[in-house]
Amino acid sequence: MPIYQRMGQVPPKRHSIFRQPDGRLYAEELVGNHGFTGPASLLYHLHPPTRVTGVRFLRGLPLEADPEPTFRHRHFKTGRIGAVASLTLDRQPLLFNADVTMGFARAARPDEFFYRNAQADEIVYLSEGAGRLESQLGTIAVRRGDYVVIPRGILHRFVFEGELRCLVMESAGYVRTPKRYRNEFGQLLESAPFSERDLRGPERLEAYDERGEFRLVIKKDDKLQEVTVAHHPCDVVGWDGYYYPFAFNIGDFEPRVGRFHLPPPVHQTFEGDGFVVCSFCPRPFDFDPQSVPAPYNHSNVMSDEVLYYANSEFMSRKGIEYGSVTLHPDGIPHGPHPGRTEESLGKPRTNELAVMMDTFRPLQVALPALAIEDPAYYRSWVEEGGAHPLTGGL
C-alpha cells in the first residue's frame, strides 16, 4: 500500500516526547511487517497497548484436506452455507496451500469482540451486505462489491446490519497492488486499471478512553486465543505511515478491452506471495468483427485457477450460480462449456462479475467444502447426449 497517510494528532518528530493534556506520555506503537524494514505505521495510544489482564485458548483451526487422491475440476456452492455466529471465527475453509487460504463466511450479526489475524494479510470480498470496518487506525465505510484489505496484525471488526456474506483470502505474504502497475516511486501508473483515488483508507479516527475488560481474539498458527485488555483497544489519537486497512470496490476497476480476446492478467487487481487476484467486471466485448469473445481452451501450467462468481452470469460457463466457486487445477485443460463459444459470437458486452484467484502452488480442497460440492461438475464439458468416455454416459 504505497501511499503515506496521516490522521489525528502526531508529534513533529518520531520517538519524541508527546504528552497528553494531563501530562502523561502518549504510548507510541510501531505496527508493520518484515521487522523494521517493511511498510509500517506509528500509532499514539492513550494507554499502553500491552495492558493484558487475561489470556485464554479458544480452539484450534486445523486445515484438513480432501483425502481423495484424484484431482479434477471442482465446483462448490457457497449458497448452501448457513449463517454462523461469527464472521471471523466461523469461516468455512474451501481451498488452501502454504501461500493462501480461501474461505467463506455468512453472518447475521457483528462480532462483539475485536479480531487480529497474526498469521495472514486478509482480502475480504463483500459479496453481500454493507456496514463499516472499525480498527485502531479509524473507520472505513464498506459496501457490497468491496475488497477490504486488512494487513496482518491490524486489530479490527466489521459492524453491519442485516447479513454479510464474504469471500475471504488469507495470505501468508504481504498483499499489494501489482508491481507492473506502479512506477519506481510506488505511484500507480496512468495505464493501471485503477488509481489511488479508488483506494479508500480510514476516514474517521475516534479515540475511546474507556477502562474495563475488553475482549480481543487473535489468530496465530491456526489457533484462536482470547486476550483481555484493561482498556478499549481503539484509543489511538493519531498515526501516520504506510500500513493500514483499505477498501477498493470492484465497480471501480477499469476493465481492459482489445480488438481480440485479452488474457486474464489484464484483470489483475492484487498480488500476494504465490498468488494473484483478478476482477472480471461488466465490459464491452472485443471489437473486431472476427473476434471470438469467449476465452480459448487453456491449460493452467504451473497454476491453479479459482473463480468466485459474484453474480449468476459468466460468458463461458453453464451450471454455475451466484456464489459458486470453481477450481480448475494445473494438469487438466479447461475452457468454454459446450455451445458457449458459438453463443458469444457477435455479442456486444458481458455483465459478468467474478473474483479470480490464481495460485502458483497446487491447492488442496478443505474437507468441509465437500458438503457443498457439485460432484458432477468435471463432466460438464461433455456434449449433451454424448457418452462419457469412462462410463458410457451413465
C-alpha positions in Angstrom: 0.0 0.0 0.0 2.5 2.7 -1.2 0.6 5.8 0.0 1.5 7.8 3.0 -1.4 8.6 5.4 -1.7 10.7 8.5 -4.7 11.0 10.8 -5.3 12.7 14.1 -2.5 14.1 16.4 1.1 13.2 15.9 4.3 15.0 17.2 6.6 16.7 14.8 9.3 14.1 15.3 9.1 10.3 15.7 10.0 8.8 19.1 10.0 12.2 20.7 8.2 13.5 23.9 4.4 13.7 23.2 2.3 14.4 26.2 -1.5 14.2 26.9 -3.3 17.2 28.4 -2.8 15.7 31.9 1.0 15.4 31.4 1.2 11.7 30.8 3.0 10.5 27.7 1.1 9.0 24.8 2.1 5.4 24.3 3.9 5.0 21.0 3.5 1.8 19.0 5.1 0.8 15.7 2.9 -1.6 13.6 4.4 -3.1 10.4 5.7 -6.1 8.7 9.1 -7.6 7.9 10.5 -6.5 11.3 11.7 -2.8 11.0 12.2 -2.9 7.2 8.7 -3.3 5.7 5.7 -1.0 5.4 4.8 0.4 8.9 2.6 2.9 10.8 3.3 4.7 14.0 0.4 4.8 16.5 -0.1 7.0 19.6 -2.3 5.5 22.3 -4.0 7.0 25.3 -3.0 3.8 27.2 -0.1 1.3 26.6 -1.3 -1.4 24.3 0.5 -4.0 26.5 -2.0 -4.0 29.4 -3.2 -7.6 29.1 -5.2 -8.9 32.0 -6.1 -12.3 30.8 -5.3 -15.0 28.2 -7.5 -18.0 27.2 -7.0 -20.6 24.5 -10.2 -21.0 22.4 -9.7 -23.7 19.9 -7.5 -24.9 17.0 -8.4 -24.4 13.4 -6.7 -27.3 11.6 -6.9 -27.4 7.8 -7.8 -30.9 6.8 -7.7 -31.8 3.1 -10.0 -33.9 1.0 -8.4 -37.4 1.2 -9.5 -38.3 -2.4 -6.2 -38.9 -4.3 -7.6 -37.9 -7.7 -7.7 -34.3 -8.9 -10.4 -32.9 -11.2 -12.3 -29.7 -12.0 -14.4 -28.9 -8.9 -17.5 -26.8 -8.2 -18.6 -25.6 -4.8 -21.9 -23.8 -4.0 -21.4 -21.3 -1.2 -25.2 -20.5 -1.3 -25.6 -23.8 0.7 -23.6 -22.4 3.6 -25.8 -21.4 6.5 -25.3 -18.3 8.7 -22.8 -18.6 11.5 -22.3 -16.9 14.9 -19.1 -15.1 14.0 -17.9 -13.6 10.8 -14.2 -14.1 11.8 -14.2 -17.3 13.9 -16.6 -19.5 11.9 -15.4 -19.1 8.4 -15.7 -22.2 6.3 -12.4 -23.1 4.6 -12.7 -24.0 0.9 -9.2 -24.2 -0.6 -5.7 -23.8 0.7 -1.9 -24.2 0.2 1.1 -22.8 2.0 0.6 -19.3 0.5 -3.1 -18.6 0.8 -6.4 -19.9 2.2 -9.7 -19.2 0.6 -12.8 -19.4 2.8 -16.4 -18.1 3.0 -18.4 -16.6 5.9 -22.0 -15.7 6.2 -23.1 -13.9 9.4 -26.2 -12.2 10.6 -24.7 -10.1 13.4 -21.4 -8.5 14.1 -18.8 -9.8 16.5 -18.8 -8.2 19.9 -15.0 -8.5 20.2 -12.1 -7.2 18.1 -10.1 -9.6 15.9 -6.5 -9.7 14.9 -5.1 -12.1 12.3 -1.5 -12.5 13.4 -0.6 -15.1 10.7 -2.0 -13.6 7.4 -3.0 -10.5 5.5 -6.7 -10.7 4.6 -8.6 -9.8 1.4 -12.3 -9.8 2.4 -14.6 -9.5 -0.6 -18.1 -8.3 0.4 -20.4 -10.3 -1.7 -23.5 -9.1 0.1 -24.2 -6.5 2.8 -22.8 -3.2 4.0 -21.5 -1.5 7.1 -18.2 -0.3 8.4 -14.8 -1.7 9.3 -13.6 -0.4 12.7 -9.9 -0.5 13.6 -7.4 1.2 15.7 -6.5 3.3 12.7 -10.0 4.6 12.1 -13.3 3.6 10.4 -14.0 2.7 6.7 -17.5 2.6 5.3 -17.8 -0.7 3.3 -20.4 -1.9 0.9 -21.3 -4.7 -1.5 -18.5 -5.3 -4.0 -15.7 -4.0 -1.8 -12.4 -5.7 -1.4 -11.4 -4.9 2.1 -7.6 -5.4 2.5 -6.5 -5.8 6.2 -2.8 -6.2 6.8 -1.6 -8.8 9.2 -1.7 -7.7 12.9 -4.3 -4.9 12.4 -7.0 -5.1 15.2 -10.4 -4.7 13.6 -14.1 -5.8 13.5 -16.9 -5.5 10.9 -20.0 -3.7 12.1 -23.1 -4.2 10.0 -26.9 -4.7 10.0 -28.7 -7.5 8.2 -26.5 -10.2 6.7 -22.9 -10.1 5.5 -21.6 -12.7 3.0 -17.8 -12.6 2.5 -15.3 -14.4 0.4 -12.0 -14.3 2.4 -8.5 -14.9 1.2 -5.8 -15.1 3.9 -2.3 -14.5 2.5 0.9 -15.7 4.2 2.7 -12.8 2.4 2.1 -9.1 2.0 -0.9 -8.2 -0.2 -0.1 -5.3 -2.6 -1.1 -3.8 -5.9 0.7 -5.4 -8.8 4.3 -4.2 -9.3 3.8 -3.7 -13.0 1.0 -1.1 -12.3 3.5 1.1 -10.3 6.4 3.3 -11.2 9.8 3.2 -9.5 8.4 5.6 -6.8 5.4 3.4 -6.0 2.8 5.6 -7.7 0.1 3.8 -9.7 0.7 4.4 -13.4 -1.7 6.2 -15.8 -2.1 2.8 -17.6 -3.2 1.0 -14.4 -6.9 -0.1 -14.2 -7.4 1.9 -11.0 -5.8 4.8 -9.2 -5.0 5.9 -5.7 -8.3 7.8 -5.7 -10.2 4.5 -5.9 -8.4 3.1 -2.7 -10.3 4.1 0.4 -8.3 4.2 3.7 -9.6 5.0 7.1 -12.0 8.0 7.0 -12.7 8.8 10.7 -10.5 8.4 13.8 -12.1 8.4 17.2 -10.1 7.6 20.4 -12.1 5.8 23.1 -10.8 6.5 26.7 -12.7 3.6 28.4 -11.4 1.3 31.1 -12.8 -2.2 31.7 -12.4 -5.7 30.3 -12.3 -5.7 26.5 -12.0 -9.0 24.6 -9.7 -9.5 21.6 -9.4 -12.7 19.6 -6.1 -13.4 17.9 -5.5 -16.0 15.2 -1.9 -17.4 15.2 -0.5 -20.8 14.0 -4.1 -21.9 13.0 -5.2 -21.4 16.6 -7.6 -18.9 18.2 -6.8 -17.3 21.5 -8.8 -14.8 23.5 -6.9 -11.9 25.2 -8.4 -9.4 27.6 -7.1 -5.9 27.9 -7.8 -3.3 30.6 -9.0 -0.5 28.2 -10.8 0.0 24.9 -8.3 -1.0 22.2 -9.3 1.8 19.9 -7.7 4.5 21.9 -5.4 5.9 19.2 -5.3 9.7 19.0 -3.2 9.8 15.9 -1.0 7.8 13.5 0.9 8.1 10.3 2.6 5.7 7.9 2.0 3.2 5.1 0.4 0.3 7.0 -3.4 0.3 7.4 -6.5 -1.3 6.1 -8.2 0.0 2.9 -11.1 -0.8 0.6 -11.4 -0.9 -3.1 -14.8 -1.6 -4.9 -14.8 -4.0 -7.8 -17.0 -1.5 -9.6 -14.1 0.9 -9.7 -11.9 -1.5 -11.6 -11.5 -0.2 -15.2 -11.6 -3.3 -17.4 -9.4 -3.5 -20.5 -10.9 -4.4 -23.9 -8.9 -5.3 -27.0 -9.5 -5.9 -30.7 -9.2 -9.6 -29.9 -9.6 -11.5 -26.6 -7.2 -10.4 -23.9 -5.8 -12.9 -21.4 -6.7 -12.9 -17.6 -3.7 -10.9 -16.4 -5.4 -7.8 -17.7 -7.9 -8.3 -14.9 -5.3 -8.5 -12.1 -6.2 -6.4 -9.1 -3.8 -7.6 -6.3 -0.8 -9.8 -5.8 0.5 -11.8 -2.8 3.3 -14.2 -2.4 2.5 -17.2 -4.7 -0.9 -15.9 -5.9 -2.8 -13.1 -7.7 -6.3 -11.8 -7.5 -8.2 -10.7 -10.6 -11.6 -8.9 -11.1 -13.9 -9.8 -14.0 -16.3 -6.9 -14.5 -19.1 -5.9 -16.9 -17.4 -4.6 -20.1 -17.8 -4.4 -23.9 -16.5 -7.5 -25.8 -13.7 -7.4 -28.3 -14.4 -5.1 -31.1 -13.0 -6.8 -34.2 -15.9 -8.3 -36.3 -13.9 -11.6 -36.5 -13.1 -11.8 -32.8 -14.2 -14.7 -30.6 -15.3 -13.1 -27.2 -15.3 -16.4 -25.3 -11.9 -17.4 -23.9 -9.9 -20.1 -25.7 -9.2 -23.5 -24.1 -6.1 -23.4 -21.9 -4.0 -25.5 -19.6 -3.1 -23.8 -16.3 0.5 -25.0 -16.4 2.2 -24.2 -13.0 -1.0 -22.5 -11.6 -4.4 -23.5 -10.2 -7.3 -21.2 -11.2 -10.2 -20.4 -8.8 -13.3 -18.3 -9.7 -15.9 -16.9 -7.3 -19.0 -15.9 -9.3 -20.3 -12.7 -7.7 -23.4 -12.9 -9.9 -25.0 -15.7 -11.9 -23.6 -14.7 -15.3 -20.4 -15.8 -16.8 -20.0 -16.0 -20.6 -18.0 -19.2 -20.8 -19.8 -21.2 -18.0 -23.1 -23.1 -17.6 -24.5 -24.6 -14.5 -22.9 -22.1 -12.1 -24.9 -19.8 -9.8 -24.4 -16.7 -7.7 -21.9 -17.7 -5.0 -20.4 -20.6 -7.0 -16.7 -21.3 -6.6 -14.9 -23.4 -9.3 -11.4 -24.9 -9.2 -9.6 -25.7 -12.4 -6.2 -27.3 -11.4 -2.9 -27.5 -13.2 -2.7 -30.6 -15.4 -6.2 -30.6 -16.9 -7.2 -28.2 -19.8 -10.4 -26.2 -19.4 -12.3 -23.7 -21.5 -15.8 -22.7 -22.5 -18.6 -25.1 -21.9 -20.2 -26.6 -25.0 -22.1 -24.0 -27.1 -20.7 -21.1 -25.2 -18.1 -20.1 -27.8 -20.7 -20.0 -30.6 -23.1 -18.1 -28.4 -20.6 -15.4 -27.7 -20.1 -14.5 -31.3 -21.4 -11.1 -32.2 -22.5 -10.2 -28.6 -21.6 -6.6 -27.7 -20.9 -7.0 -24.0 -20.9 -9.1 -20.9 -22.4 -8.3 -17.4 -20.3 -11.0 -15.6 -18.9 -10.2 -12.2 -16.3 -12.6 -10.7 -13.3 -12.7 -8.4 -10.4 -14.9 -9.6 -7.6 -16.3 -7.6 -4.7 -17.9 -9.4 -2.1 -19.8 -7.3 1.4 -20.9 -8.3 1.4 -23.9 -6.0 -1.3 -26.6 -6.0 -4.4 -26.0 -3.9 -5.9 -28.6 -1.6 -9.7 -28.9 -1.1 -10.6 -28.4 2.5 -12.7 -31.2 4.0 -15.7 -29.0 4.9 -16.0 -27.9 1.3 -17.1 -31.4 0.2 -20.5 -30.8 1.8 -21.3 -28.1 -0.8 -19.7 -29.6 -3.8 -21.4 -30.4 -7.1 -19.7 -33.7 -7.8 -20.7 -33.9 -11.5 -19.0 -30.7 -12.5 -15.9 -32.3 -14.1 -18.2 -34.0 -16.6 -20.0 -30.7 -17.6 -17.8 -30.3 -20.8 -19.3 -33.5 -22.3 -21.8 -32.6 -25.1 -25.5 -33.2 -24.1 -26.5 -36.7 -25.2 -22.9 -37.8 -25.7 -21.4 -40.7 -23.9 -19.0 -40.2 -21.0 -15.6 -41.7 -22.1 -15.4 -43.9 -18.9 -19.0 -44.6 -18.1 -20.7 -44.6 -21.4 -23.0 -41.8 -20.4 -24.2 -43.3 -17.1 
